[in-house]
């Protein structure tokens, strides 16, 4: 059986890569045709987009739809085996359908592990590059003005630290009337004010026309200056998080970011991203079993393929709906992300144990 296992795993992985790459090429061509006008309006170019945007966008798209690519790969490969009567020959030789499932699960495991690592650590880097280009060249005029307008900031960055900025410009990375306060329990012990604050790089800021106040028990200590370079625990993106800021962080940074943000606002939209990084790779197993179950019977494979594609579309639609309800705090994030997997898993179990055992 080892030879057969290697044959199935090798061809299934090759089919998955072929389908994934083909889908990305088609998607890039379609997306370019739709965004060409907006690129030109924002002084961008197709050449720049092909170098600095679409390679990273393709990684995001491939990872997001990897369960669907797995499903199509399993459907295509298994249907080909069944059409050539190879599955019939395998089962007739005494090999059980459960044993035939093992190489499919090994393939799903390989794809799932790669997807998990990409989700946790590599995809955030690609998303950062993708979003950076998107905000610069692909926003409509209305959203570009909204993104770049000055905004006030009032946020708790830790248990004892608070930040206030009257106006902060994302475009200039410059804020006005900055105030940093630090408490010991309920007692204010340190204040740092500046007329302007400029984000230099990473978490380094330059404070202009600043004043420090250290509040002691018996006296207050003051320091004034023209400018001061100071490192804080936040970046402008964390102070003014966009809806998609969570997707630019690796799994460890995202967990820390959520812990900070939940003190100030609803973080369900970020929790959705956190849980989805595990749920999507896990769904690879479900779609693999579903594809195998629906395409392994020649007499019912055509019907099975239609059912499978319908379920795939409904899975994506249902997940997006539950994420919307979670973002509005109607349902918990964990439930919104894992519920589609749970429902699809139950349906897949039915097809695996009933479809193949009771339908001839």
NORZIQUI-V327775 format. One record per pair of residues at least 6 apart in sequence whose C-alpha atoms are under 8 Angstrom apart, sorted by the first residue. I is the first residue (numbers start at 1). J is the second residue. If there is no record, write none. Layout:
BEGIN
I_J / I_J
END
This chain:
BEGIN
5_102 / 5_103 / 6_103 / 8_103 / 8_104 / 9_103 / 9_104 / 9_106 / 9_107 / 11_77 / 12_73 / 12_74 / 12_77 / 12_104 / 12_107 / 13_107 / 15_73 / 15_77 / 16_69 / 16_70 / 16_72 / 16_73 / 19_69 / 19_72 / 19_73 / 20_62 / 20_66 / 20_69 / 24_58 / 24_61 / 24_62 / 28_54 / 28_58 / 32_46 / 35_138 / 36_45 / 36_46 / 38_137 / 38_138 / 38_139 / 38_140 / 39_45 / 39_46 / 39_137 / 39_138 / 42_136 / 42_137 / 42_138 / 43_137 / 44_137 / 49_133 / 52_129 / 52_130 / 52_133 / 53_129 / 53_130 / 53_133 / 53_134 / 54_130 / 56_126 / 56_127 / 56_129 / 56_130 / 57_126 / 57_127 / 57_130 / 59_123 / 59_126 / 60_123 / 60_126 / 60_127 / 63_115 / 63_118 / 63_119 / 64_280 / 66_115 / 66_284 / 67_280 / 67_281 / 67_283 / 67_284 / 67_287 / 68_287 / 68_312 / 70_108 / 70_284 / 70_287 / 70_288 / 71_284 / 71_287 / 71_288 / 71_290 / 71_291 / 72_291 / 74_288 / 74_291 / 74_292 / 75_291 / 75_292 / 75_294 / 75_295 / 75_305 / 78_292 / 78_295 / 78_296 / 79_295 / 79_296 / 79_298 / 79_301 / 81_87 / 82_88 / 82_295 / 82_296 / 82_297 / 82_298 / 83_298 / 87_296 / 91_97 / 101_289 / 101_292 / 104_288 / 104_289 / 105_285 / 105_288 / 105_289 / 108_284 / 108_285 / 108_288 / 109_284 / 109_285 / 111_281 / 111_284 / 112_281 / 112_282 / 112_284 / 112_285 / 113_281 / 115_281 / 116_277 / 116_278 / 116_281 / 119_250 / 119_277 / 119_278 / 120_250 / 120_251 / 120_277 / 121_250 / 121_251 / 122_250 / 123_247 / 123_248 / 123_250 / 124_247 / 124_248 / 124_249 / 124_250 / 125_248 / 125_249 / 126_248 / 127_247 / 127_248 / 128_247 / 128_248 / 135_144 / 147_170 / 148_169 / 148_170 / 148_171 / 149_169 / 149_170 / 149_171 / 150_167 / 150_168 / 150_169 / 150_170 / 151_166 / 151_167 / 151_168 / 151_169 / 152_164 / 152_165 / 152_166 / 152_167 / 152_168 / 153_163 / 153_164 / 153_165 / 153_166 / 153_167 / 153_168 / 153_239 / 153_240 / 154_162 / 154_163 / 154_164 / 154_165 / 155_162 / 155_163 / 155_164 / 155_239 / 155_264 / 156_162 / 156_163 / 156_260 / 156_263 / 156_264 / 157_163 / 157_233 / 157_234 / 157_260 / 157_261 / 158_260 / 160_182 / 160_183 / 160_184 / 160_185 / 161_180 / 161_181 / 161_182 / 161_183 / 162_180 / 162_181 / 162_182 / 163_178 / 163_179 / 163_180 / 163_181 / 164_177 / 164_178 / 164_179 / 164_180 / 165_175 / 165_176 / 165_177 / 165_178 / 165_179 / 166_175 / 166_176 / 166_177 / 166_178 / 167_175 / 167_176 / 167_177 / 168_174 / 168_175 / 168_176 / 169_175 / 170_236 / 173_198 / 173_199 / 173_236 / 174_196 / 174_197 / 174_198 / 174_199 / 175_196 / 175_197 / 175_198 / 176_194 / 176_195 / 176_196 / 176_197 / 177_193 / 177_194 / 177_195 / 177_196 / 177_197 / 178_193 / 178_194 / 178_195 / 178_196 / 178_197 / 179_191 / 179_192 / 179_193 / 179_194 / 180_191 / 180_192 / 180_193 / 181_188 / 181_189 / 181_190 / 181_191 / 181_192 / 182_188 / 182_189 / 182_190 / 182_191 / 183_189 / 183_190 / 188_215 / 189_214 / 189_215 / 189_216 / 190_212 / 190_213 / 190_214 / 190_215 / 191_212 / 191_213 / 191_214 / 192_210 / 192_211 / 192_212 / 192_213 / 193_210 / 193_211 / 193_212 / 194_207 / 194_208 / 194_209 / 194_210 / 194_211 / 195_207 / 195_208 / 195_209 / 195_210 / 196_207 / 196_208 / 196_209 / 197_205 / 197_206 / 197_207 / 197_208 / 198_205 / 198_206 / 198_207 / 199_205 / 199_206 / 199_235 / 199_236 / 200_206 / 202_235 / 203_231 / 203_232 / 203_233 / 203_234 / 203_235 / 204_229 / 204_230 / 204_231 / 204_232 / 205_229 / 205_230 / 205_231 / 205_232 / 206_227 / 206_228 / 206_229 / 206_230 / 207_227 / 207_228 / 207_229 / 207_230 / 208_225 / 208_226 / 208_227 / 208_228 / 209_224 / 209_225 / 209_226 / 209_227 / 210_224 / 210_225 / 210_226 / 210_227 / 210_228 / 211_222 / 211_223 / 211_224 / 211_225 / 212_221 / 212_222 / 212_223 / 212_224 / 213_220 / 213_221 / 213_222 / 213_223 / 214_220 / 214_221 / 214_222 / 215_221 / 237_245 / 238_245 / 238_257 / 243_269 / 246_254 / 246_270 / 246_273 / 246_274 / 247_273 / 251_274 / 254_274 / 255_274 / 258_267 / 258_270 / 258_271 / 261_267 / 266_327 / 266_329 / 267_327 / 268_326 / 268_327 / 268_328 / 268_329 / 268_332 / 268_333 / 269_323 / 269_326 / 269_327 / 269_333 / 271_333 / 271_334 / 272_323 / 272_326 / 272_333 / 272_334 / 272_336 / 272_337 / 275_333 / 275_334 / 275_337 / 276_337 / 279_337 / 279_338 / 279_341 / 283_341 / 286_341 / 286_344 / 286_345 / 286_348 / 289_348 / 289_352 / 290_308 / 290_348 / 290_351 / 290_352 / 291_305 / 291_308 / 293_348 / 293_351 / 293_352 / 293_355 / 293_356 / 294_300 / 294_301 / 294_304 / 294_305 / 294_307 / 294_308 / 294_351 / 294_355 / 295_301 / 295_302 / 295_304 / 295_305 / 296_356 / 297_356 / 297_360 / 299_360 / 311_344 / 315_340 / 315_344 / 318_340 / 319_336 / 319_337 / 319_340 / 322_331 / 322_336 / 322_337 / 323_333 / 323_336 / 323_337 / 325_331 / 325_336 / 326_332 / 326_333 / 326_336 / 327_333
END
